[in-house]
Amino acid sequence: ARSPLPWGLDGVLLLRHPKERRQKHQSAWILERCVANVWQHVARRLPQAASCAPSDPSSPSAASPRRASECCARGASAVLDAVLSRPQTCLLVFPVPGAEPLGKVLDDQVRYLIFIDATWRFAREMLASEPLSGLR
């Protein structure tokens, strides 16, 4: 069984650069299998508009996904929707000058954490892109 997320969070999005998927020593799969509500989105940048709406949880296909990747896609879609429409509910976790400890910046509004999985060079590019640059 996977561990629940702390602090009442609804999910964690791991934004992965496409080149990270080809790396020999990957660890994202461990996180997905050990912690509940962790999803991956593989792209150089987040979409500027919702590319796909989350599935209706009452639909039969949503209740029993055919593949784990479909389930992850729905979860990632929900986080992407939050980033675009409710950025105050998202917190980007990234080591930048002036970054503060999670315990200090988490408040009742935060529902999702977003992490970047990339080399430092690509991570800085991803961090500077919209809509990530507007997150706290």
Secondary structure, DSSP 8 states (H G I E B T S, - for coil): --B--GGG--EEEEEE-GGGGG-SS--HHHHHHHBTTEEEEESSS--SS-SS----TTSHHHHS-SSHHHHHHHHHHHHHHHHHH-GGGEEEE---TT---HHHH--TT--EEEEEES-HHHHHHHHHSTTGGG--
